[in-house]
Amino acid sequence: MSDIAASESSSRPRILVTTADVARSANPALGRQKVELYAAAIRRHGGEPVVVDPAIVAVELNQHLAEMDGLFLTGGADIDPA
């Protein structure tokens, strides 16, 4: 990566994107597509998506939480949208 690209990447807000374990979902292909669409939307609006799923190691999750600029809760059956 060039110095300019690295500089631009670091200046973009890091947005944590929560996801379900798509491999264990009823429709893994749809789950992966949703994650890709969420990430693409964040990039389109100038952010840097950081996708985290339930399998992430606690140390890595804590590092991402400390470095994030925003949190996108994608919802699901376990999160009441109201």
Stockholm file with secondary structure:
# STOCKHOLM 1.0

chainA/1-82         MSDIAASESSSRPRILVTTADVARSANPALGRQKVELYAAAIRRHGGEPVVVDPAIVAVELNQHLAEMDGLFLTGGADIDPA
#=GR chainA/1-82 SS CCHHHHHHHHHSCEEEEECCCGGGSSCHHHHHHHHHHHHHHHHHTTCEEEEECTTSCHHHHHHHHHHCSEEECCCBTTBCCC
#=GC SS_cons        CCHHHHHHHHHSCEEEEECCCGGGSSCHHHHHHHHHHHHHHHHHTTCEEEEECTTSCHHHHHHHHHHCSEEECCCBTTBCCC
//
